[in-house]
Amino acid sequence: MNDKNPPGPAMNQEIFRLGLSVETISVYLLCCSFSDGGTAISTRNLLGVWNSTREALFNGIKELEKRNIILKIISGGEDKNVYKLTEHKSWKL
């Protein structure tokens, strides 16, 4: 399995046309920022910068996983999961 994120800037404008909540889009944008900066997209890293509720973060992660926008590549418990962004063509619109 390829655990690398797609080449180029991670953010895809299509995210704004999916009818997702503001919190879910915020989670996506943080994931993109981490990816572009070479930082692991992990629940620990996300929690370190997230400024809303823990519940909102985990709901956003679940929605992004459901839409196949992010993919869990390491499962280490709620605070230790690691994700990768998927290519737009694999998103569930």
C-alpha positions in Angstrom: 0.0 0.0 0.0 1.2 3.5 -0.8 1.3 5.6 2.3 2.4 8.7 0.5 0.0 11.6 -0.1 -0.8 12.6 -3.7 1.9 14.9 -5.3 1.4 18.7 -5.4 -0.7 20.9 -3.0 -3.0 18.7 -1.1 -6.1 20.9 -1.0 -8.8 20.2 -3.6 -11.5 22.9 -4.2 -14.1 20.2 -4.6 -14.3 19.9 -0.8 -16.3 23.1 -0.7 -19.0 21.7 -3.0 -19.8 18.6 -1.0 -22.1 20.1 1.6 -19.9 19.2 4.5 -20.0 21.0 7.9 -17.6 23.9 8.6 -15.9 21.7 11.2 -15.4 18.8 8.7 -13.9 21.2 6.1 -11.7 22.6 8.8 -10.4 19.1 9.6 -9.7 18.6 5.9 -7.8 21.9 5.6 -5.7 21.0 8.7 -4.9 17.6 7.1 -3.9 19.3 3.9 -1.7 21.7 5.8 0.0 18.8 7.6 0.5 16.9 4.3 1.9 19.9 2.5 4.3 20.5 5.4 5.5 16.9 5.6 3.8 16.4 9.0 2.0 13.2 9.8 -1.8 13.5 9.7 -2.4 12.0 13.1 -5.1 12.4 15.7 -2.4 13.6 18.1 -1.2 16.3 15.7 -4.7 17.4 14.9 -5.7 17.6 18.5 -2.6 19.8 19.1 -3.9 22.5 16.8 -7.7 21.9 16.9 -9.5 24.8 18.6 -13.0 23.4 18.7 -14.4 20.4 20.7 -12.8 17.0 20.6 -16.2 15.6 19.5 -16.3 18.0 16.5 -12.8 16.9 15.5 -13.6 13.2 15.6 -16.9 13.7 13.9 -15.1 15.5 11.1 -12.5 12.7 10.8 -15.3 10.1 10.6 -17.1 12.1 7.9 -13.9 12.4 5.9 -13.3 8.7 6.3 -16.8 7.9 5.2 -16.4 10.0 2.1 -13.0 8.3 1.4 -11.3 11.7 1.6 -8.9 10.4 4.2 -7.8 6.9 4.8 -6.6 5.5 8.1 -3.2 3.9 7.6 -2.2 3.2 11.2 -4.7 2.4 13.9 -3.4 3.0 17.4 -6.4 3.9 19.4 -8.4 7.2 19.3 -5.4 9.5 19.9 -2.8 7.6 17.9 -4.4 7.0 14.5 -2.6 8.1 11.4 -4.2 9.0 8.1 -3.4 9.9 4.5 -5.3 12.0 2.0 -6.7 10.2 -0.9 -6.8 11.3 -4.5 -10.0 13.2 -5.5 -11.0 10.6 -8.0 -11.5 8.1 -5.1 -13.8 10.5 -3.1 -17.4 9.4 -2.4 -19.2 12.4 -3.6 
